[in-house]
Amino acid sequence: MKKFAALAIVCVLVSAAAAHVPEGVQYTAFQWPAGKEPILDGNLGEWGIVPADYELTFAMHKEFNGESPQQFGDLNFKVIVGWAPGNNRLYFMMERFDDYYDRDGKGGTAGGDDSWEMHLDGDHAGDIMVFSATEVEDDEERTLNRGRYAQGYHTRFPPLGDTGGESWSWFWHSQAQWHDERPYSDFGFRLDGQIGGGEATAYIEVMRAAFDDLIFSDPEGSVIHQFEEGQVTGLGWAVFDSDVPGDDGGVGQDAEHSGQWSFSGAPDVWRTTASASDFLCAPADPRVDFATAVEADSWGRIKSAFVE
């Protein structure tokens, strides 16, 4: 199969899957001015200046079976999305309370462990991320096009090594070996509590580039998406809660406590960014005075308390 044929399949599949989810709803990515981007150290202090209406709570998510969360003693979290015109990157934060924080690099679904799978569709095209052999028959073309026009990553913290279930960012769609390093991505992480030892709160920061054309074997030849103020981009994620230690086979064995939570609510968000959500790259928020915030709060060192 020639490259143009694979691309034609991409176009057909994308056109068949229309709007982002939920249709007609637009969320907002906070703008970090040049030179004021978050410090990726797991201290969420600088995020304290972001107005509360940017926060996306656990209650806004749905389990893959369509159910909304009913209990918040096992898991609770909030997310904020930001974008930075100074370095053309997306920024994410999560503050996550978990009654059992699982990170041992063992298991199946989501690589085992507690995971935050993130989906980026920079140009808002609703691209397919994962192709089957019936959609793209040629093995080489299928490998080339997985994760090419939209990307999906499992993030797990802390990193235990460099590959597979050990890495902090598992790009399971692609064979790219450079996606989890600067200048393309980075993270900050801090944990209050113990891994596998009862209640814990994780403080997570992630920086990402989005790619309009990611060639897994050629970072220099890949095309990074250019974000602009007022642009709408497609973002999605699923949050996995694994409460079974050891080689657990992934999420779901302990149905009472484990779960798989999608922000858009779509069960196929792992496969296609047509099921991602619309995010506006916001202008600078006039409610935020960065100069005052930095001087008064010692930039990057504000202590916030989300989980009571």
C-alpha positions in Angstrom: 0.0 0.0 0.0 1.3 3.4 -0.9 1.4 6.3 1.5 -1.3 8.3 -0.3 -3.7 5.3 0.0 -3.2 5.1 3.8 -3.8 8.8 4.0 -7.0 8.4 2.0 -8.2 5.9 4.6 -7.4 8.4 7.3 -9.5 11.1 5.6 -12.5 8.8 5.1 -12.5 7.6 8.7 -12.2 11.1 10.0 -15.0 12.5 7.9 -17.3 9.6 9.0 -16.7 10.6 12.7 -18.0 14.2 13.0 -17.9 16.5 15.9 -15.9 16.4 19.1 -17.6 15.3 22.3 -19.7 16.6 23.9 -21.0 18.4 20.8 -21.5 22.1 21.2 -19.4 22.4 24.4 -16.1 24.3 24.4 -13.6 24.3 27.3 -10.8 26.8 27.9 -7.0 26.4 28.0 -5.4 29.0 30.2 -2.7 31.2 28.6 0.7 31.2 30.2 2.6 34.3 29.0 6.1 33.9 27.6 8.5 33.5 30.4 5.8 32.6 32.9 5.3 29.0 32.0 4.9 26.6 35.0 8.0 25.1 36.6 7.7 21.4 36.2 8.6 20.3 39.7 5.5 18.7 41.0 4.8 21.8 43.1 1.4 23.1 41.8 1.9 26.5 43.5 2.0 28.6 40.3 -1.3 27.0 39.2 -2.9 28.7 42.2 -3.3 31.9 40.2 -5.5 30.2 37.5 -9.2 31.2 38.1 -11.4 28.4 39.4 -13.5 28.3 36.2 -10.7 26.7 34.3 -10.8 23.7 36.7 -12.1 20.4 35.4 -13.2 18.1 38.2 -13.7 14.4 38.6 -17.4 14.9 38.7 -17.2 16.1 35.0 -15.9 12.7 33.9 -17.8 9.5 33.0 -16.8 5.9 33.3 -16.4 4.0 30.0 -19.8 2.4 30.7 -21.4 5.9 30.8 -21.9 6.2 34.5 -20.9 9.4 36.4 -18.8 9.1 39.6 -20.8 8.5 42.7 -18.1 8.1 45.3 -15.1 10.4 45.9 -13.4 8.6 48.8 -11.6 6.2 46.5 -10.6 8.7 43.9 -10.9 12.5 43.5 -9.0 14.8 41.2 -9.0 18.1 39.3 -7.3 19.0 36.0 -6.3 22.4 34.5 -5.2 22.7 30.9 -3.0 25.6 29.7 -1.1 26.7 26.6 2.0 28.8 26.2 2.6 30.9 23.1 6.2 31.5 24.2 7.3 28.0 23.6 4.3 26.6 21.7 3.5 23.9 24.2 0.5 22.6 26.1 0.6 22.4 29.9 -1.5 20.1 32.1 -1.8 19.8 35.9 -3.6 17.2 37.9 -4.1 17.0 41.6 -5.2 13.5 42.4 -6.3 11.9 45.7 -6.3 8.1 45.7 -7.1 5.7 48.5 -4.5 3.3 47.0 -1.7 4.7 44.7 -0.6 1.8 42.4 2.7 2.2 40.6 4.8 -1.0 40.2 5.0 -1.4 36.4 2.9 -4.5 36.4 -0.4 -5.3 34.8 -2.1 -5.1 31.4 -4.8 -2.5 30.8 -3.3 1.0 30.7 0.1 -0.7 31.4 -1.3 -1.5 34.9 -0.9 1.1 37.6 -2.7 4.4 38.1 -2.5 6.1 34.7 -3.5 9.3 32.9 -3.9 8.7 29.2 -3.8 11.9 27.3 -4.9 12.5 23.7 -3.8 15.5 21.6 -5.3 16.6 18.3 -3.5 19.8 17.6 -5.2 20.8 14.3 -8.7 19.7 15.5 -9.2 17.3 12.7 -10.6 14.4 14.7 -7.9 12.0 13.5 -7.8 8.3 14.1 -4.8 7.3 16.4 -4.9 3.5 16.1 -5.5 1.6 12.9 -6.4 -2.1 12.6 -5.1 -4.4 9.9 -8.5 -4.2 8.1 -8.2 -0.4 7.8 -4.6 -0.2 6.8 -3.5 -3.6 5.4 0.2 -2.9 4.9 2.2 -3.4 8.1 4.7 -0.7 7.3 2.1 1.9 6.5 0.0 1.0 9.5 3.1 1.4 11.8 3.9 4.7 10.2 0.4 6.1 10.6 -0.4 5.0 14.2 -0.1 8.1 16.3 0.9 10.2 13.3 -1.7 12.9 13.0 -3.0 12.7 16.6 -1.2 11.3 19.6 -2.2 9.4 22.7 0.1 8.7 25.7 -0.3 6.9 29.0 1.5 8.8 31.7 2.4 7.0 34.9 4.4 8.4 37.8 7.0 8.2 39.1 9.1 6.8 36.2 10.6 3.4 37.0 12.8 3.2 33.9 12.9 4.1 30.2 10.6 1.6 28.4 7.2 0.0 28.4 5.5 -0.1 31.8 8.5 1.6 33.4 8.5 4.8 31.5 6.6 7.9 32.6 5.1 8.3 29.1 4.1 5.2 27.2 3.3 6.1 23.5 1.7 2.8 22.9 0.4 3.9 19.5 3.9 4.5 18.1 7.4 3.3 17.9 8.8 6.8 18.5 11.6 6.7 21.1 12.1 10.4 21.5 8.6 11.7 22.4 9.1 11.8 26.1 12.1 14.1 26.2 12.6 17.8 25.9 12.0 19.8 23.9 8.9 17.8 23.1 7.6 16.9 26.5 8.5 16.9 30.2 6.8 16.4 33.6 6.9 17.2 37.3 5.6 14.9 40.0 5.3 14.9 43.8 3.5 12.4 46.0 2.2 13.0 49.5 1.9 9.5 50.8 3.2 6.1 49.9 3.0 4.0 46.7 0.9 1.0 47.5 0.5 2.1 51.1 -2.9 3.7 51.6 -4.2 7.2 50.9 -1.9 9.4 48.8 -2.2 12.7 46.9 -0.3 13.1 43.6 0.7 16.4 42.2 1.4 16.1 38.4 2.5 18.6 35.8 2.9 17.7 32.1 4.2 19.7 29.1 3.5 18.5 25.6 4.0 19.4 22.0 1.2 18.4 19.6 2.1 17.1 16.2 0.3 17.6 12.9 2.6 15.0 11.4 4.7 12.8 13.7 7.1 10.5 12.0 8.2 8.0 14.6 11.7 7.6 13.1 12.4 11.2 12.3 11.9 13.8 15.0 13.4 16.6 12.9 11.1 15.8 10.0 8.0 15.7 12.2 5.7 18.8 12.1 4.8 20.4 15.5 1.4 22.0 15.6 1.5 25.8 16.0 -1.0 27.0 18.6 -2.5 30.5 18.3 -4.7 32.6 20.5 -8.4 32.0 19.7 -7.7 28.6 18.1 -9.7 25.6 19.0 -7.8 22.3 19.5 -8.9 18.8 20.4 -7.9 17.3 23.7 -9.0 14.3 25.6 -8.0 12.0 28.4 -8.9 9.0 30.4 -8.0 8.5 34.1 -7.4 5.0 35.2 -7.7 3.9 38.8 -6.0 0.6 39.6 -6.5 -0.6 43.1 -5.1 -4.1 42.8 -1.4 -4.5 43.6 1.2 -6.6 41.8 0.7 -8.3 38.4 -3.0 -7.4 38.4 -3.7 -7.6 34.7 -4.8 -4.0 34.6 -7.8 -2.0 35.8 -11.1 -3.7 36.5 -10.5 -6.7 38.6 -11.6 -4.9 41.7 -14.7 -3.5 40.2 -15.8 -1.9 43.5 -12.8 0.5 43.6 -11.1 0.4 40.2 -12.3 2.4 37.3 -11.7 4.0 33.9 -12.9 7.6 33.6 -13.2 9.5 30.3 -13.4 13.3 30.2 -15.5 13.3 27.1 -17.4 10.3 28.3 -16.8 8.5 25.0 -15.6 4.9 25.3 -13.5 5.1 22.1 -11.5 8.2 23.1 -8.4 5.9 23.2 -8.8 5.3 19.5 -10.0 8.5 17.8 -9.7 12.2 18.6 -13.2 12.6 17.1 -14.2 11.7 20.6 -11.9 14.3 22.2 -13.2 17.6 23.5 -12.9 21.1 22.1 -10.5 23.5 24.0 -10.1 27.2 23.2 -6.6 28.6 23.4 -7.6 31.5 25.5 -6.2 35.1 25.4 -4.4 36.3 28.5 -6.9 36.4 31.3 -7.3 40.0 32.6 -8.2 38.7 36.1 -4.6 37.5 36.5 -1.8 39.9 37.4 1.3 37.8 36.9 3.7 40.5 38.3 1.8 40.8 41.5 1.4 37.0 41.8 5.1 36.4 41.4 6.1 39.1 43.9 3.6 38.2 46.6 3.6 34.4 46.4 7.2 33.6 45.5 6.6 32.2 42.0 6.1 28.5 41.9 5.9 28.0 45.6 2.2 28.6 46.5 0.9 25.8 48.5 -2.6 24.7 47.5 -5.0 22.4 49.3 -7.5 20.6 47.0 -8.3 17.5 49.0 -9.8 18.3 52.3 
